[in-house]
Amino acid sequence: MEEVARFRDDVKAKVEVAVREGYKPKPDVVKWFEDVQKLENEWEAMQESIAAAKTLTYKWCPKCSLRSEVSAQAKNIRDQQCRFIKVGENFGSNLVVEIYRMKKVEHIPGPSIEGQPAATRNLNQLLRLLEDDKVCIIGVWGTGGVGKTTLVKNLNNELLKNVPSSKLSFGVVIWVTVPKPPIDVRKIQAQIASRLSLTVDNEAV
């Protein structure tokens, strides 16, 4: 399994680079990753049986059938491993949907905070927090009219400037406007799905 795992990791690394550039992996590539993972899970689950089979001697034993069964399973896994490697090799560099390239960040129109020291400090603080792996949620709060939305719009557009230099440590920025209650979750889902070029079941919540 080590051989197919190493090969899978090599392909995965190439796909991750493409995804960071905004491309989408092909469905058959995604399916291949899933199949390899299933094979790894099957191999791990069989380790206990292999250990039991190795303790059996070749003399008469009521559990000799276990040794034979494990041998057959191991051969099946080896065959699948060879097949998956061959399929992976056939991918070559054809790993992503060439006509699909999502913009990592989209420009959001809004007033600039250039020349505003306090707002600029807040913007720099937000940028630092975004790079902190220990920070999962960032809240920008304050009374109405202090410039919260303007600040976040400038944050979005600052991230857009960093796209060409590949400084972004995440895949895509999604801008979603959440209305005041009552909130229609489906509309929010639709905004997110539209940004990701996905469809949402109208009955989904």
C-alpha positions, 0 to 999 in steps of 0.5 A, spaced: 500 500 500 505 504 500 507 505 493 499 507 491 499 511 497 506 515 495 503 515 488 496 518 491 500 523 495 504 526 489 497 527 485 494 530 490 499 535 491 499 537 484 491 537 484 492 542 491 496 547 487 491 547 481 486 548 486 489 554 489 490 557 482 482 557 482 481 550 478 477 545 479 479 537 479 476 533 474 470 528 477 474 522 475 480 524 479 476 526 485 473 519 484 480 516 484 482 519 490 476 516 494 477 509 491 484 509 493 482 511 500 477 506 500 482 501 499 487 503 504 481 503 509 480 495 507 487 494 507 487 497 515 481 493 516 484 486 514 491 487 518 488 484 524 486 478 520 493 478 517 496 478 524 491 472 526 493 468 519 501 469 520 500 465 527 497 459 524 502 453 522 502 449 516 500 443 519 493 441 521 489 447 524 481 448 524 483 455 522 487 454 515 481 457 511 482 463 514 489 463 512 487 462 505 481 467 505 487 472 507 491 470 502 486 471 497 484 478 500 491 480 500 492 478 492 485 482 491 488 488 494 495 488 490 491 487 484 487 493 485 493 497 487 496 496 481 490 498 477 489 504 481 496 506 480 495 505 472 489 509 472 493 515 476 498 514 471 493 515 465 491 522 468 498 525 467 497 532 467 490 532 465 487 533 473 483 539 472 477 542 468 481 547 464 474 551 462 473 552 470 477 557 473 474 560 479 476 567 481 479 566 488 477 573 490 472 578 486 472 585 487 467 589 491 466 596 490 466 601 496 470 607 498 477 606 500 480 607 507 487 610 504 489 615 509 485 613 515 490 611 520 485 607 525 481 604 519 488 602 516 490 599 523 484 595 523 485 592 516 492 590 518 490 587 524 484 583 520 490 581 515 494 578 521 488 574 524 487 571 517 494 568 517 493 565 524 491 558 524 488 558 531 483 564 529 477 560 526 472 566 527 473 574 526 468 579 528 467 586 526 463 590 530 461 597 532 455 602 532 452 603 525 456 608 521 463 607 524 465 603 517 464 596 519 462 594 512 467 599 508 473 596 512 471 589 510 470 591 503 477 593 503 479 587 506 476 583 501 480 588 495 486 587 499 486 580 499 485 581 491 491 584 490 495 578 493 492 573 489 497 574 483 503 573 488 500 567 491 500 569 498 493 567 500 493 561 504 486 559 502 482 557 496 476 562 495 473 568 498 465 568 499 462 575 500 455 573 502 450 579 505 445 576 510 439 580 511 436 582 518 431 577 521 427 573 518 433 570 515 431 565 509 437 560 509 436 558 502 437 565 499 444 565 503 445 558 501 444 560 494 449 566 494 454 561 496 452 556 491 452 561 486 459 563 488 462 556 487 458 554 481 454 549 484 446 548 485 442 548 491 436 543 492 430 548 493 428 544 498 434 543 502 435 548 508 
